[in-house]
């Protein structure tokens, strides 16, 4: 029988132990192939408003997945090798040459990798169309595209994963050269020493975690960046100390509680956790940090998507805006919209704006001023309601583009006149970058100011079905270009704005971020849960003789199962809870900056994480019990 045949039989024989490893690898290949299919699909870039950043985003995400999967496979392979050291030693003792053992180990790892690659690529081909349709839905694609099989995506996937499997296989095959025969046979008999409890380190872990949280939450403005870096360092160190020191200290306190310690199998459960905590602490802390990272990324992408969905109309309330330099440009745009049947004209508003800048200010303090009459036209078209009326001649409404919540403005001085603000609301009355920080004054006051300030006329248009106004926007831009050329001045640019291009850019960016964030998060989630799964199974094989002793002294299977579930509860849910706590604190700033509630994105991400971990928790407990039975 050839070495390859033996390797293939070993893979078949151990398939049950490798099941979760296979699932994780297959899912990683599937997501990688899907991302590459989107990256290489030119039609998707076109429907995403020609955004090259979409392709670059998926390319970057593919690199992240490849790097993470490499670390995951390397880490996983070390567990499998540790589990099989005795078997490898037996081959050596029976006279099999080292180079043949190395070749067999190489074939085994490569065989598993290639099987996962073939299945993952097949499923990726099968499901990629559905996932691409989900992506197109998220970016609200206007055109229907054909999703064809991508040879480039397949070749890239094969190259990447074959390289990963080859490197890991070489590392695994070299084990026979790195260990003495006695070390291979004694591998399973080595037991972790009980870790020492350090009260100082336990307290320090809580100080670092809580201190990091407080620094981050209390930071504002320009200090946020440096605060985030300090928090990152303190929380990472605090997390590792929490699992390596605080959990040990806590478990030893529980052990000293005789009433609790001798109840049921608590003595066994606590002892098992204590003896294994040294080996698991680093892995659990790393998993908690990965959960926090992916939860933050996924939650942030949900927050941004929600923010853009809710605020597009506030930032660009009108579909088309032009500065009316002459009647020709007005007439050309009027004619264009009038002749368009897909996007019929809903509203056309002519306004006059005054521009004022406080010259005494070191920063830009520009204000746009509208009359109450023009404001009422805008308010009617956009359903803007203001409770307080402009009763006195010096009363004004103020609509800042961005409002400082910590600094309320009660009045504004223009020239020598002081105006009292009776209503303030953060919004753009006309599209952003056209009119900023808009003041609404009584018509009589506007006439007075008109004589002192620069005057500009604008035309505002609202059309039907504005999310599908790509063709109209293209024609609009062509008219603008022709108008600018007719001025025979290369520097002349007409002040204009349109809703559609801003909408496409923002929804494409936010949708891409959301799609990538969710799928990369899922890859991280499945892989980290799988690491816990087969690490626990590896330990279960080492603990079989101890559970056999417990059975021999009369411990019932029901009690053993309860003890296993208690241990698995800590191993799975301690990193999950800590990770969710870290992610929740990180997302709190996003909620404040974007003026969104943080609870919804945290729940939307935490629930699927918890469900996946629950599934792995029950599976691991069941497989663990079978392994020690």
C-alpha angles and dihedrals in degrees: 000000000000125000092248091054091050090048091050091049090050090053091051092046093050096038093112090057091047096046098105090040089055093047091051093048093046091050091048091051090047094052093043092051091047092051091049090048090056092043093054096042107101092189091063091053088052096051089046087066092270091296112172087188090072091062091044091048093054091044090054092045090051090055091050091050092047092050093046093046090050090055091043094051092044091050093044093048090056089060093050092048092048089052092051101042092107090051091050090049090052091055089052093048090051089059102259109152118250093238090054092049089048091049091049092051089047092051092048095054093043091047092053091046095049092047090051090046094052094046093043093049091047093050089043090055091046098046101030093087091057093046091048089052089053089051092049089050091053092052090042092234112206097204129056112236135196113246105212130179110272116221090185091055092049093048091048091049093049093047094048098047096039087055091049093048092045094054093045091045092053090050092048093046092054092064092093089060095045100054136054117235093251090053091054092052094044095046096099094044093060110104128197114249117241107265119240118247115236114193091191093053091045092054091042090055091057092045091052094047097045092039091052091049093050094047091051098044094046095047119104140181118340093002092063095086096053091040091053091052092049090047092049092054096044094045094048092049090041092052093053091047090046093058097035098042115010095049091048091048091047094049091049091051088052090049090054089056096089094191091057097034096058095042111111112312095331088118090058095042094049094044092050091051093047094050092047099040093085092058095039102040097082093044093047092048090049090050091049090053091047090050090050091049096049093041090052092047093047093043092047091051090050090048093050092047091050091046095052092044091053099039107040092093092046092052095043108021095167127059095217131014127179134176104239100231092160141350094259096067090045093050093047093052092043090052092046094053094041092056094047111098098183095057107032120193113264100173140000120192129184115203138174119217132191122212122216132175127188100232092193092065123096090211131051107283100169121162131193116210126206131181120246089245093058091043091055089055091052093043091053093049094047099033094242113170124198118185099195113067128215098249105152122059092243096046116113142178116230124206109182117192088224122015126206104225092198094054117055117197115213099178145005131216118219114185103316096333125096118211125198117223111227096171131024126182133164106239143106111250089192124022118297117272090024102075117005131188093004123206122200114208133178114275092247092054090046091057090052093049091045089072092055105038139059112272126213131179122215136183119213123199133194119191136183122261092013094173087066099045098111097124093045091049090051091053090045091055091048091055090049091050092049091048092051091049091051090062091066089221117115090199094054114107124175115229105241143143139189132197099216100063092047090047094050093047095048098041091046092050095044094042092049091048091049094047094047093042093053097046096042087048090052092051090051091045096050093044096048092047089049091052089056090045099056094034088060092045089051089053091045090061089054093049098051096100091050092053089047089058090050090053091049091055091052106267109152123233090240090059092046091052091050090051091050092050091051091053092046090050090062095041094051106030102037092068091039094054093044091046092050090048091052092046093047092054092047092050093049090079092051089053091052096044094047094038091239132131111258096207097075098054092043092052092044090056100033095053097059090042090053093046092052091047091048090054091049090044094057093041092050093048091050094047091044091054092049091048093056095040 
